[in-house]
Amino acid sequence: YGKPDVYLIILDEYANSKSLEKELNFNNNKFINYLENRGFFIPSNSYSNYPMTITSVSSMMNMKYINDLSSNVGKDSKNHLILHELVLENEIMKKFDSMGYKIINYGSLWGNEQQYKDTDENICTDNKIEEIELLENVARTTMMGYLVERWSEQSMRDTTLCIFDDISIINERNDESIFVFAHILVPHPPFLFGPNGEFITPGNTIDGSKWDEKNAYLDQLEFTNMKVTNMVEEIFSNSPEEPIIIIMSDHGLGFDVNWKEPESEMVERRLSNFNAYYFPFEKQDELYNEISPVNSFRKVFNTYFTEGFSEKEQIK
């Protein structure tokens, strides 16, 4: 097959169709039908392996479960440094680097050093995770708090738009094969976009109606669908050879979850993530409905690079 360009697009907190229908009474068929008509395979039983971003991303990027880490740091440890290190020195980027790929990162940076070991370019990489934490901690009743909040929101909008715009044309700037990793913080809160890309200030609706977090999530999800659709079209039209594209979320919805005593329905809601795979050269039948993020790149490397990885049993 040569060395096809490979894209991994992570849409933070994007729930799968079953969960959107059940929890928010939202039909996402328009977007799903678009992807399927474009040749994507969308697993019907999609679940993430872990309920939090850093655990999910560190697991998927290293193609392994991370349950054994608790024996090293203690089950009550709140130190995420080891997880950040797993992301920054992950096996997927290491593998593509060894095969001569150019490694391009969009979006989030992790940990104290905030530098991926194997990336050649980091684009649109203001650390929005830290800005979200800043928004949560700043005294919003003060004028300074108000200004910091608005500035941070606009900075996050700019980064999101930057990623969608630049990733669409990245292959035009590169003659060599590329592996693109993009972690995009939508439709995850804060809710900063209306369905057509309108700039929203959280707490204020476009039409002046009462603010509702779930409606705001759906608006931002529709914005995400629009941008992903445009991005996919651009990637295909600008690719001289068919690329591998994986679009997935790190986890499902975070609404109404009691983190201290989660019930089974809450766990299912949180793990109900979105997965979509474009495997070129008629290799879609290599995929299956129960595939989870930890196995996604085992399947890529086995199918296109004859690596011979075993595939691990899915955790539900």
PASEBA-1860 file (N, C-alpha, C; in nm, 3 decimals):
! residues 316
1> YGKPDVYL> 0.081/-0.122/0.000/0.000/0.000/0.000/0.085/0.127/0.000 ~ 0.217/0.116/0.004/0.296/0.234/0.027/0.282/0.277/0.171 ~ 0.292/0.407/0.196/0.277/0.459/0.332/0.168/0.565/0.331 ~ 0.043/0.527/0.351/-0.066/0.626/0.348/-0.056/0.725/0.462 ~ -0.100/0.848/0.439/-0.116/0.943/0.549/-0.216/0.886/0.648 ~ -0.192/0.913/0.776/-0.278/0.860/0.883/-0.322/0.976/0.971 ~ -0.454/0.984/0.995/-0.512/1.090/1.079/-0.583/1.028/1.197 ~ -0.550/1.074/1.317/-0.625/1.041/1.437/-0.685/1.170/1.491
9> IILDEYAN> -0.818/1.179/1.483/-0.891/1.299/1.528/-0.969/1.262/1.653 ~ -0.935/1.323/1.766/-1.008/1.299/1.890/-1.101/1.416/1.916 ~ -1.231/1.387/1.920/-1.333/1.488/1.951/-1.374/1.468/2.096 ~ -1.338/1.561/2.182/-1.354/1.540/2.326/-1.502/1.537/2.367 ~ -1.538/1.429/2.437/-1.672/1.408/2.493/-1.781/1.397/2.386 ~ -1.749/1.345/2.270/-1.849/1.323/2.166/-1.916/1.188/2.193 ~ -2.045/1.189/2.223/-2.119/1.066/2.256/-2.161/0.992/2.130 ~ -2.177/0.860/2.142/-2.221/0.784/2.026/-2.372/0.801/2.004
17> SKSLEKEL> -2.421/0.748/1.893/-2.559/0.773/1.851/-2.662/0.720/1.950 ~ -2.637/0.600/2.000/-2.731/0.541/2.096/-2.744/0.628/2.220 ~ -2.633/0.678/2.269/-2.634/0.761/2.389/-2.701/0.896/2.362 ~ -2.673/0.957/2.247/-2.737/1.084/2.214/-2.887/1.070/2.206 ~ -2.933/0.959/2.149/-3.076/0.934/2.136/-3.139/0.910/2.273 ~ -3.075/0.828/2.353/-3.130/0.790/2.482/-3.125/0.903/2.584 ~ -3.012/0.971/2.592/-2.991/1.070/2.697/-3.041/1.210/2.661 ~ -3.031/1.247/2.532/-3.062/1.383/2.492/-3.170/1.391/2.384
25> NFNNNKFI> -3.228/1.275/2.349/-3.333/1.269/2.248/-3.290/1.337/2.118 ~ -3.166/1.310/2.079/-3.109/1.372/1.960/-3.075/1.265/1.857 ~ -3.122/1.287/1.735/-3.096/1.195/1.624/-2.976/1.247/1.544 ~ -2.868/1.169/1.545/-2.745/1.213/1.477/-2.727/1.144/1.342 ~ -2.837/1.096/1.283/-2.827/1.016/1.161/-2.770/1.093/1.042 ~ -2.795/1.223/1.034/-2.744/1.299/0.920/-2.593/1.290/0.912 ~ -2.527/1.308/1.026/-2.381/1.303/1.030/-2.331/1.160/1.010 ~ -2.397/1.064/1.076/-2.357/0.924/1.063/-2.372/0.878/0.918
33> NYLENRGF> -2.484/0.914/0.856/-2.506/0.875/0.716/-2.402/0.936/0.623 ~ -2.365/1.061/0.651/-2.260/1.124/0.570/-2.131/1.042/0.577 ~ -2.088/1.008/0.700/-1.963/0.934/0.716/-1.971/0.796/0.650 ~ -2.083/0.727/0.671/-2.097/0.594/0.612/-2.098/0.601/0.459 ~ -2.164/0.702/0.404/-2.165/0.718/0.259/-2.026/0.752/0.204 ~ -1.944/0.810/0.291/-1.807/0.843/0.254/-1.713/0.722/0.270 ~ -1.768/0.611/0.323/-1.689/0.489/0.334/-1.637/0.459/0.473 ~ -1.681/0.536/0.573/-1.637/0.511/0.711/-1.714/0.393/0.770
41> FIPSNSYS> -1.646/0.318/0.855/-1.709/0.214/0.935/-1.732/0.270/1.075 ~ -1.857/0.262/1.123/-1.892/0.314/1.255/-1.942/0.199/1.341 ~ -1.865/0.157/1.441/-1.905/0.044/1.524/-2.038/0.070/1.595 ~ -2.122/-0.030/1.597/-2.254/-0.014/1.660/-2.248/-0.027/1.811 ~ -2.144/-0.091/1.862/-2.130/-0.109/2.008/-2.001/-0.042/2.054 ~ -1.999/0.089/2.043/-1.877/0.163/2.071/-1.869/0.203/2.219 ~ -1.759/0.165/2.282/-1.733/0.204/2.421/-1.586/0.243/2.435 ~ -1.561/0.348/2.513/-1.423/0.381/2.547/-1.377/0.289/2.659
49> NYPMTITS> -1.246/0.278/2.675/-1.192/0.188/2.775/-1.184/0.252/2.914 ~ -1.183/0.386/2.916/-1.172/0.459/3.044/-1.261/0.583/3.038 ~ -1.305/0.632/3.156/-1.404/0.741/3.157/-1.346/0.882/3.159 ~ -1.213/0.895/3.172/-1.151/1.027/3.180/-1.057/1.048/3.061 ~ -1.039/1.173/3.022/-0.958/1.204/2.905/-0.816/1.149/2.917 ~ -0.747/1.179/3.025/-0.606/1.143/3.035/-0.586/0.992/3.041 ~ -0.676/0.919/3.107/-0.664/0.774/3.110/-0.699/0.713/2.974 ~ -0.802/0.766/2.910/-0.843/0.715/2.781/-0.737/0.741/2.674
57> VSSMMNMK> -0.685/0.864/2.669/-0.587/0.900/2.567/-0.455/0.826/2.589 ~ -0.410/0.815/2.714/-0.284/0.745/2.740/-0.296/0.598/2.705 ~ -0.413/0.539/2.724/-0.435/0.399/2.687/-0.438/0.382/2.535 ~ -0.518/0.462/2.465/-0.530/0.446/2.319/-0.399/0.475/2.249 ~ -0.320/0.574/2.299/-0.196/0.610/2.231/-0.083/0.511/2.257 ~ -0.102/0.424/2.356/-0.003/0.321/2.383/-0.052/0.180/2.352 ~ -0.178/0.172/2.304/-0.236/0.044/2.261/-0.234/-0.061/2.372 ~ -0.257/-0.015/2.494/-0.257/-0.109/2.606/-0.343/-0.054/2.720
65> YINDLSSN> -0.393/-0.145/2.803/-0.465/-0.104/2.922/-0.366/-0.052/3.025 ~ -0.414/0.036/3.112/-0.324/0.098/3.210/-0.364/0.064/3.353 ~ -0.446/-0.041/3.368/-0.494/-0.078/3.502/-0.381/-0.107/3.600 ~ -0.269/-0.160/3.548/-0.160/-0.200/3.637/-0.087/-0.081/3.697 ~ -0.113/0.042/3.648/-0.047/0.158/3.705/-0.082/0.179/3.851 ~ -0.204/0.138/3.891/-0.245/0.157/4.030/-0.156/0.081/4.126 ~ -0.099/-0.031/4.082/-0.009/-0.107/4.168/0.124/-0.037/4.186 ~ 0.158/0.054/4.091/0.284/0.128/4.101/0.271/0.254/4.185
73> VGKDSKNH> 0.158/0.324/4.169/0.144/0.453/4.237/0.043/0.449/4.351 ~ -0.029/0.337/4.365/-0.131/0.327/4.469/-0.268/0.363/4.415 ~ -0.368/0.287/4.454/-0.501/0.307/4.395/-0.564/0.440/4.433 ~ -0.517/0.505/4.541/-0.574/0.633/4.583/-0.493/0.752/4.532 ~ -0.390/0.727/4.451/-0.305/0.835/4.402/-0.383/0.927/4.308 ~ -0.358/1.056/4.321/-0.418/1.156/4.233/-0.313/1.221/4.143 ~ -0.194/1.163/4.139/-0.085/1.216/4.058/-0.099/1.168/3.914 ~ -0.124/1.260/3.823/-0.145/1.227/3.683/-0.016/1.234/3.601
81> LILHELVL> 0.097/1.264/3.665/0.220/1.284/3.591/0.257/1.163/3.508 ~ 0.243/1.043/3.564/0.279/0.923/3.490/0.190/0.905/3.366 ~ 0.064/0.949/3.375/-0.026/0.942/3.259/0.015/1.043/3.152 ~ 0.052/1.163/3.195/0.100/1.263/3.100/0.224/1.213/3.027 ~ 0.313/1.147/3.101/0.435/1.096/3.039/0.402/0.987/2.936 ~ 0.301/0.905/2.966/0.260/0.802/2.871/0.209/0.864/2.740 ~ 0.140/0.977/2.751/0.091/1.044/2.630/0.207/1.108/2.554 ~ 0.294/1.178/2.626/0.402/1.252/2.561/0.507/1.160/2.497
89> ENEIMKKF> 0.521/1.039/2.549/0.618/0.943/2.494/0.546/0.819/2.445 ~ 0.436/0.837/2.374/0.347/0.727/2.340/0.403/0.637/2.229 ~ 0.353/0.514/2.228/0.402/0.411/2.137/0.359/0.435/1.992 ~ 0.241/0.495/1.971/0.193/0.515/1.834/0.284/0.612/1.760 ~ 0.313/0.728/1.821/0.402/0.823/1.755/0.542/0.763/1.737 ~ 0.588/0.690/1.836/0.718/0.626/1.827/0.724/0.530/1.709 ~ 0.616/0.455/1.690/0.609/0.357/1.582/0.610/0.426/1.446 ~ 0.528/0.529/1.430/0.524/0.600/1.302/0.657/0.671/1.275
97> DSMGYKII> 0.719/0.724/1.378/0.850/0.788/1.362/0.953/0.688/1.310 ~ 0.951/0.566/1.363/1.046/0.464/1.321/1.024/0.421/1.176 ~ 0.902/0.445/1.126/0.871/0.409/0.987/0.892/0.525/0.890 ~ 0.948/0.634/0.940/0.981/0.747/0.853/0.871/0.848/0.833 ~ 0.766/0.840/0.912/0.657/0.937/0.903/0.696/1.069/0.968 ~ 0.641/1.177/0.916/0.646/1.306/0.984/0.530/1.311/1.082 ~ 0.558/1.345/1.208/0.457/1.341/1.315/0.410/1.483/1.343 ~ 0.280/1.506/1.329/0.223/1.640/1.348/0.116/1.635/1.455
105> NYGSLWGN> 0.129/1.720/1.553/0.033/1.728/1.662/-0.045/1.859/1.655 ~ -0.177/1.845/1.670/-0.264/1.962/1.682/-0.332/1.961/1.818 ~ -0.339/2.078/1.881/-0.424/2.088/1.999/-0.350/2.070/2.130 ~ -0.397/1.977/2.212/-0.356/1.969/2.351/-0.211/1.933/2.370 ~ -0.154/1.992/2.473/-0.023/1.954/2.524/-0.041/1.910/2.668 ~ 0.047/1.822/2.714/0.024/1.755/2.842/0.146/1.766/2.933 ~ 0.119/1.765/3.065/0.226/1.752/3.163/0.307/1.879/3.180 ~ 0.415/1.868/3.259/0.495/1.984/3.292/0.578/2.033/3.172
113> EQQYKDTD> 0.638/1.940/3.099/0.720/1.979/2.986/0.636/2.014/2.864 ~ 0.519/1.955/2.854/0.424/1.984/2.745/0.489/1.970/2.608 ~ 0.565/1.864/2.590/0.631/1.843/2.462/0.630/1.695/2.427 ~ 0.567/1.663/2.314/0.572/1.525/2.269/0.714/1.489/2.227 ~ 0.754/1.370/2.261/0.892/1.328/2.234/0.919/1.314/2.085 ~ 0.820/1.268/2.009/0.845/1.230/1.870/0.777/1.320/1.767 ~ 0.720/1.434/1.807/0.654/1.518/1.707/0.756/1.605/1.632 ~ 0.726/1.627/1.505/0.807/1.717/1.423/0.747/1.857/1.419
121> ENICTDNK> 0.615/1.865/1.435/0.548/1.995/1.440/0.438/1.990/1.545 ~ 0.422/2.099/1.619/0.309/2.118/1.711/0.236/2.243/1.667 ~ 0.111/2.227/1.624/0.037/2.336/1.561/-0.090/2.365/1.641 ~ -0.124/2.494/1.655/-0.245/2.535/1.729/-0.244/2.477/1.871 ~ -0.134/2.493/1.942/-0.116/2.417/2.065/-0.113/2.500/2.192 ~ -0.188/2.607/2.200/-0.208/2.670/2.329/-0.273/2.569/2.421 ~ -0.234/2.567/2.549/-0.283/2.460/2.636/-0.421/2.493/2.690 ~ -0.523/2.445/2.619/-0.660/2.478/2.655/-0.706/2.404/2.781
129> IEEIELLE> -0.645/2.291/2.811/-0.683/2.221/2.934/-0.650/2.307/3.055 ~ -0.535/2.372/3.054/-0.500/2.463/3.164/-0.595/2.582/3.167 ~ -0.637/2.629/3.050/-0.728/2.744/3.046/-0.865/2.707/3.102 ~ -0.911/2.586/3.076/-1.037/2.541/3.133/-1.027/2.539/3.286 ~ -0.914/2.491/3.338/-0.894/2.490/3.482/-0.889/2.632/3.536 ~ -0.829/2.724/3.461/-0.825/2.863/3.503/-0.965/2.920/3.513 ~ -1.049/2.890/3.414/-1.186/2.938/3.416/-1.262/2.886/3.537 ~ -1.231/2.763/3.577/-1.301/2.703/3.689/-1.259/2.766/3.821
137> NVARTTMM> -1.138/2.824/3.826/-1.084/2.873/3.953/-1.091/3.024/3.969 ~ -1.104/3.098/3.860/-1.100/3.243/3.870/-1.227/3.296/3.936 ~ -1.211/3.407/4.008/-1.327/3.471/4.074/-1.406/3.547/3.969 ~ -1.516/3.488/3.924/-1.588/3.543/3.810/-1.671/3.667/3.844 ~ -1.688/3.694/3.972/-1.769/3.811/4.011/-1.690/3.940/3.997 ~ -1.558/3.934/3.978/-1.477/4.054/3.964/-1.466/4.092/3.817 ~ -1.431/4.219/3.790/-1.410/4.262/3.653/-1.293/4.187/3.591 ~ -1.186/4.166/3.669/-1.072/4.092/3.617/-1.114/3.949/3.582
145> GYLVERWS> -1.195/3.889/3.667/-1.244/3.754/3.639/-1.325/3.750/3.511 ~ -1.409/3.852/3.490/-1.491/3.859/3.369/-1.402/3.870/3.245 ~ -1.300/3.957/3.250/-1.212/3.977/3.135/-1.130/3.852/3.105 ~ -1.079/3.786/3.211/-1.002/3.663/3.193/-1.088/3.555/3.129 ~ -1.213/3.549/3.174/-1.306/3.449/3.121/-1.331/3.471/2.972 ~ -1.359/3.595/2.933/-1.385/3.624/2.792/-1.260/3.600/2.707 ~ -1.144/3.643/2.758/-1.019/3.623/2.683/-0.992/3.475/2.663 ~ -1.010/3.397/2.768/-0.981/3.254/2.759/-1.077/3.185/2.664
153> EQSMRDTT> -1.204/3.226/2.668/-1.303/3.167/2.576/-1.265/3.195/2.431 ~ -1.226/3.319/2.402/-1.189/3.351/2.264/-1.063/3.277/2.221 ~ -0.971/3.261/2.314/-0.850/3.186/2.284/-0.882/3.041/2.249 ~ -0.977/2.982/2.322/-1.018/2.843/2.293/-1.090/2.835/2.159 ~ -1.174/2.934/2.127/-1.239/2.937/1.995/-1.134/2.943/1.884 ~ -1.037/3.032/1.902/-0.935/3.049/1.799/-0.859/2.919/1.775 ~ -0.826/2.849/1.882/-0.752/2.724/1.868/-0.836/2.618/1.796 ~ -0.963/2.606/1.834/-1.051/2.509/1.769/-1.062/2.536/1.621
161> LCIFDDIS> -1.085/2.661/1.584/-1.097/2.697/1.442/-0.965/2.678/1.368 ~ -0.855/2.710/1.436/-0.722/2.691/1.379/-0.700/2.544/1.342 ~ -0.735/2.453/1.433/-0.714/2.310/1.406/-0.795/2.265/1.286 ~ -0.924/2.295/1.286/-1.009/2.251/1.175/-0.962/2.308/1.042 ~ -0.919/2.434/1.042/-0.876/2.497/0.916/-0.744/2.440/0.868 ~ -0.648/2.424/0.958/-0.514/2.386/0.916/-0.504/2.238/0.882 ~ -0.572/2.154/0.958/-0.562/2.010/0.935/-0.617/1.972/0.797 ~ -0.707/2.054/0.745/-0.767/2.026/0.615/-0.666/2.036/0.502
169> IINERNDE> -0.559/2.113/0.523/-0.463/2.138/0.415/-0.321/2.095/0.452 ~ -0.303/2.026/0.563/-0.168/1.995/0.610/-0.092/1.909/0.510 ~ -0.163/1.818/0.442/-0.090/1.732/0.349/-0.039/1.807/0.225 ~ -0.097/1.925/0.197/-0.048/2.005/0.085/0.090/2.062/0.115 ~ 0.125/2.075/0.242/0.255/2.132/0.281/0.362/2.026/0.301 ~ 0.325/1.898/0.284/0.420/1.791/0.315/0.424/1.689/0.202 ~ 0.546/1.663/0.154/0.563/1.563/0.050/0.577/1.423/0.109 ~ 0.629/1.413/0.234/0.646/1.283/0.297/0.515/1.238/0.362
177> SIFVFAHI> 0.511/1.110/0.399/0.393/1.057/0.467/0.382/1.119/0.606 ~ 0.258/1.148/0.647/0.238/1.215/0.775/0.145/1.134/0.865 ~ 0.174/1.140/0.996/0.079/1.095/1.097/0.032/1.219/1.170 ~ -0.098/1.242/1.166/-0.158/1.361/1.226/-0.237/1.321/1.350 ~ -0.204/1.382/1.463/-0.276/1.362/1.588/-0.341/1.494/1.626 ~ -0.474/1.495/1.635/-0.546/1.618/1.669/-0.643/1.591/1.782 ~ -0.624/1.658/1.893/-0.717/1.649/2.006/-0.794/1.781/2.011 ~ -0.922/1.774/1.975/-1.004/1.895/1.961/-1.107/1.897/2.074
185> LVPHPPFL> -1.111/2.007/2.149/-1.192/2.013/2.271/-1.336/2.055/2.244 ~ -1.396/1.993/2.144/-1.541/2.005/2.119/-1.593/1.865/2.089 ~ -1.719/1.837/2.127/-1.821/1.927/2.185/-1.811/1.945/2.338 ~ -1.700/1.906/2.398/-1.677/1.923/2.542/-1.700/2.069/2.583 ~ -1.756/2.092/2.704/-1.768/2.229/2.754/-1.630/2.289/2.778 ~ -1.619/2.422/2.781/-1.726/2.521/2.776/-1.789/2.531/2.637 ~ -1.917/2.566/2.635/-1.994/2.570/2.511/-1.982/2.709/2.450 ~ -1.899/2.717/2.345/-1.858/2.846/2.289/-1.908/2.869/2.148
193> FGPNGEFI> -1.971/2.764/2.087/-2.017/2.775/1.949/-2.163/2.737/1.938 ~ -2.237/2.815/1.857/-2.370/2.776/1.818/-2.363/2.674/1.706 ~ -2.476/2.621/1.661/-2.476/2.513/1.563/-2.414/2.551/1.429 ~ -2.417/2.678/1.394/-2.361/2.724/1.268/-2.229/2.799/1.285 ~ -2.168/2.782/1.403/-2.040/2.846/1.430/-2.050/2.981/1.497 ~ -2.172/3.021/1.537/-2.187/3.148/1.608/-2.104/3.147/1.737 ~ -2.046/3.260/1.771/-1.972/3.269/1.897/-2.071/3.286/2.012 ~ -2.062/3.195/2.109/-2.154/3.195/2.223/-2.077/3.225/2.351
201> TPGNTIDG> -2.134/3.309/2.435/-2.083/3.325/2.570/-2.163/3.233/2.661 ~ -2.098/3.139/2.729/-2.173/3.044/2.813/-2.268/3.116/2.907 ~ -2.391/3.067/2.910/-2.495/3.130/2.991/-2.589/3.217/2.909 ~ -2.548/3.244/2.784/-2.629/3.331/2.697/-2.662/3.258/2.568 ~ -2.788/3.248/2.535/-2.831/3.180/2.413/-2.844/3.279/2.298 ~ -2.849/3.227/2.177/-2.859/3.311/2.058/-2.993/3.384/2.053 ~ -3.100/3.312/2.089/-3.234/3.371/2.077/-3.289/3.428/2.207 ~ -3.204/3.432/2.311/-3.248/3.488/2.438/-3.327/3.395/2.526
209> SKWDEKNA> -3.341/3.270/2.485/-3.413/3.172/2.567/-3.329/3.132/2.688 ~ -3.387/3.056/2.779/-3.317/3.014/2.899/-3.201/2.922/2.865 ~ -3.087/2.948/2.928/-2.968/2.867/2.904/-2.989/2.725/2.957 ~ -2.953/2.629/2.875/-2.963/2.489/2.915/-2.836/2.418/2.868 ~ -2.764/2.356/2.960/-2.635/2.294/2.928/-2.648/2.186/2.821 ~ -2.753/2.106/2.829/-2.768/1.997/2.734/-2.799/2.049/2.594 ~ -2.882/2.153/2.585/-2.907/2.214/2.454/-2.780/2.278/2.399 ~ -2.701/2.338/2.488/-2.575/2.401/2.446/-2.477/2.295/2.395
217> YLDQLEFT> -2.476/2.179/2.460/-2.392/2.068/2.413/-2.433/2.026/2.272 ~ -2.564/2.012/2.250/-2.612/1.970/2.118/-2.580/2.074/2.010 ~ -2.591/2.202/2.046/-2.554/2.307/1.951/-2.407/2.294/1.912 ~ -2.322/2.272/2.012/-2.179/2.262/1.985/-2.147/2.131/1.910 ~ -2.226/2.028/1.935/-2.209/1.903/1.861/-2.243/1.923/1.713 ~ -2.350/1.999/1.685/-2.385/2.025/1.545/-2.278/2.110/1.476 ~ -2.221/2.203/1.548/-2.107/2.279/1.496/-1.992/2.184/1.464 ~ -1.964/2.091/1.556/-1.857/1.994/1.537/-1.882/1.910/1.412
225> NMKVTNMV> -2.007/1.863/1.396/-2.043/1.784/1.277/-2.014/1.861/1.149 ~ -2.051/1.988/1.149/-2.030/2.071/1.030/-1.881/2.084/0.999 ~ -1.800/2.111/1.102/-1.657/2.130/1.080/-1.588/2.000/1.041 ~ -1.629/1.888/1.103/-1.569/1.759/1.069/-1.603/1.722/0.925 ~ -1.728/1.746/0.884/-1.769/1.717/0.746/-1.683/1.795/0.647 ~ -1.666/1.923/0.672/-1.582/2.005/0.584/-1.437/1.958/0.585 ~ -1.388/1.923/0.704/-1.250/1.877/0.717/-1.227/1.748/0.639 ~ -1.318/1.653/0.654/-1.305/1.525/0.584/-1.304/1.546/0.433
233> EEIFSNSP> -1.395/1.631/0.384/-1.399/1.658/0.241/-1.266/1.716/0.192 ~ -1.210/1.808/0.270/-1.084/1.870/0.231/-0.969/1.769/0.234 ~ -0.966/1.685/0.337/-0.860/1.584/0.346/-0.864/1.493/0.225 ~ -0.983/1.445/0.191/-0.995/1.356/0.075/-0.955/1.427/-0.055 ~ -1.002/1.549/-0.072/-0.975/1.619/-0.199/-0.829/1.657/-0.212 ~ -0.758/1.675/-0.100/-0.618/1.717/-0.104/-0.520/1.600/-0.094 ~ -0.571/1.478/-0.079/-0.484/1.362/-0.062/-0.456/1.295/-0.197 ~ -0.330/1.286/-0.237/-0.299/1.218/-0.363/-0.326/1.068/-0.356
241> EEPIIIIM> -0.314/1.010/-0.238/-0.347/0.870/-0.214/-0.445/0.862/-0.098 ~ -0.526/0.758/-0.094/-0.627/0.746/0.010/-0.564/0.737/0.149 ~ -0.609/0.821/0.242/-0.553/0.818/0.377/-0.628/0.721/0.468 ~ -0.568/0.691/0.581/-0.636/0.624/0.692/-0.685/0.735/0.785 ~ -0.813/0.731/0.819/-0.869/0.834/0.908/-0.944/0.765/1.021 ~ -0.909/0.799/1.143/-0.984/0.753/1.260/-1.035/0.876/1.334 ~ -1.166/0.884/1.349/-1.229/0.992/1.425/-1.295/0.927/1.547 ~ -1.253/0.966/1.664/-1.310/0.903/1.784/-1.313/1.003/1.899
249> SDHGLGFD> -1.392/0.970/2.000/-1.392/1.050/2.121/-1.324/0.973/2.233 ~ -1.278/1.047/2.332/-1.210/0.986/2.446/-1.309/0.922/2.543 ~ -1.431/0.975/2.545/-1.535/0.923/2.635/-1.669/0.983/2.594 ~ -1.775/0.940/2.660/-1.908/0.989/2.631/-1.949/1.105/2.719 ~ -2.079/1.121/2.737/-2.136/1.236/2.807/-2.096/1.242/2.954 ~ -2.083/1.365/3.004/-2.050/1.385/3.145/-2.164/1.438/3.227 ~ -2.283/1.450/3.167/-2.397/1.504/3.241/-2.444/1.406/3.348 ~ -2.483/1.459/3.462/-2.555/1.384/3.566/-2.478/1.260/3.610
257> VNWKEPES> -2.346/1.274/3.625/-2.265/1.162/3.673/-2.222/1.190/3.816 ~ -2.253/1.098/3.906/-2.205/1.105/4.043/-2.071/1.033/4.047 ~ -1.963/1.110/4.046/-1.831/1.050/4.032/-1.790/0.968/4.154 ~ -1.847/1.000/4.270/-1.809/0.926/4.391/-1.883/0.794/4.401 ~ -2.008/0.792/4.358/-2.087/0.668/4.363/-2.165/0.653/4.232 ~ -2.095/0.626/4.122/-2.164/0.616/3.993/-2.248/0.490/3.982 ~ -2.368/0.505/3.932/-2.452/0.389/3.905/-2.417/0.334/3.767 ~ -2.463/0.213/3.739/-2.426/0.146/3.614/-2.467/0.227/3.492
265> EMVERRLS> -2.584/0.292/3.498/-2.628/0.375/3.385/-2.535/0.493/3.362 ~ -2.484/0.549/3.472/-2.389/0.661/3.460/-2.260/0.614/3.395 ~ -2.213/0.498/3.434/-2.089/0.443/3.377/-2.108/0.418/3.228 ~ -2.221/0.359/3.191/-2.247/0.333/3.050/-2.254/0.463/2.971 ~ -2.320/0.564/3.026/-2.331/0.693/2.958/-2.193/0.753/2.934 ~ -2.108/0.745/3.034/-1.976/0.806/3.025/-1.884/0.731/2.928 ~ -1.901/0.600/2.917/-1.815/0.519/2.831/-1.866/0.508/2.688 ~ -1.987/0.560/2.661/-2.047/0.546/2.527/-1.987/0.650/2.432
273> NFNAYYFP> -1.870/0.616/2.381/-1.798/0.712/2.297/-1.829/0.691/2.149 ~ -1.772/0.778/2.067/-1.793/0.776/1.922/-1.668/0.724/1.854 ~ -1.683/0.634/1.758/-1.572/0.584/1.677/-1.613/0.580/1.531 ~ -1.525/0.622/1.442/-1.547/0.611/1.298/-1.412/0.586/1.231 ~ -1.408/0.488/1.141/-1.282/0.445/1.080/-1.293/0.449/0.928 ~ -1.196/0.517/0.865/-1.183/0.505/0.720/-1.057/0.425/0.691 ~ -1.077/0.300/0.645/-0.968/0.212/0.607/-0.969/0.199/0.455 ~ -0.869/0.255/0.386/-0.867/0.248/0.239/-0.831/0.109/0.187
281> FEKQDELY> -0.838/0.094/0.056/-0.804/-0.029/-0.015/-0.897/-0.144/0.025 ~ -1.023/-0.109/0.049/-1.127/-0.208/0.075/-1.093/-0.298/0.195 ~ -1.046/-0.236/0.300/-1.009/-0.312/0.420/-1.108/-0.292/0.535 ~ -1.227/-0.238/0.505/-1.325/-0.213/0.610/-1.368/-0.341/0.682 ~ -1.364/-0.454/0.612/-1.409/-0.579/0.675/-1.311/-0.629/0.781 ~ -1.198/-0.561/0.796/-1.105/-0.594/0.904/-1.156/-0.543/1.039 ~ -1.254/-0.453/1.034/-1.305/-0.390/1.156/-1.425/-0.466/1.209 ~ -1.463/-0.438/1.333/-1.573/-0.509/1.396/-1.645/-0.417/1.493
289> NEISPVNS> -1.770/-0.451/1.527/-1.858/-0.360/1.599/-1.819/-0.337/1.744 ~ -1.735/-0.424/1.801/-1.697/-0.409/1.941/-1.558/-0.347/1.958 ~ -1.498/-0.300/1.849/-1.363/-0.247/1.860/-1.362/-0.125/1.953 ~ -1.261/-0.115/2.036/-1.250/-0.003/2.130/-1.118/0.069/2.106 ~ -1.101/0.190/2.162/-0.982/0.270/2.132/-0.849/0.200/2.155 ~ -0.839/0.116/2.258/-0.711/0.051/2.287/-0.665/-0.038/2.172 ~ -0.759/-0.086/2.092/-0.726/-0.176/1.982/-0.719/-0.108/1.845 ~ -0.755/0.019/1.838/-0.768/0.084/1.708/-0.639/0.080/1.628
297> FRKVFNTY> -0.528/0.117/1.690/-0.404/0.121/1.614/-0.334/-0.014/1.608 ~ -0.369/-0.107/1.694/-0.327/-0.245/1.672/-0.384/-0.292/1.537 ~ -0.509/-0.257/1.512/-0.573/-0.295/1.387/-0.509/-0.222/1.268 ~ -0.475/-0.094/1.283/-0.408/-0.019/1.177/-0.274/-0.083/1.143 ~ -0.194/-0.108/1.244/-0.060/-0.162/1.219/-0.066/-0.304/1.164 ~ -0.162/-0.382/1.211/-0.175/-0.519/1.158/-0.222/-0.520/1.013 ~ -0.313/-0.429/0.980/-0.375/-0.429/0.847/-0.284/-0.370/0.740 ~ -0.215/-0.262/0.773/-0.140/-0.190/0.671/0.012/-0.201/0.683
305> FTEGFSEK> 0.060/-0.245/0.798/0.205/-0.249/0.818/0.253/-0.386/0.867 ~ 0.167/-0.486/0.860/0.199/-0.627/0.893/0.280/-0.639/1.022 ~ 0.229/-0.578/1.128/0.301/-0.580/1.254/0.275/-0.704/1.339 ~ 0.158/-0.765/1.324/0.130/-0.886/1.399/0.099/-0.864/1.547 ~ 0.037/-0.750/1.581/-0.007/-0.727/1.718/-0.122/-0.822/1.751 ~ -0.125/-0.875/1.874/-0.245/-0.941/1.920/-0.346/-0.834/1.955 ~ -0.476/-0.871/1.953/-0.579/-0.774/1.989/-0.638/-0.812/2.123 ~ -0.642/-0.715/2.211/-0.681/-0.742/2.349/-0.832/-0.738/2.365
313> EQIK> -0.877/-0.811/2.462/-1.021/-0.817/2.490/-1.068/-0.682/2.539 ~ -1.184/-0.643/2.492/-1.239/-0.512/2.527/-1.289/-0.511/2.670 ~ -1.259/-0.402/2.739/-1.317/-0.379/2.872/-1.448/-0.306/2.854 ~ -1.554/-0.353/2.919/-1.684/-0.284/2.913/-1.725/-0.235/3.049
END
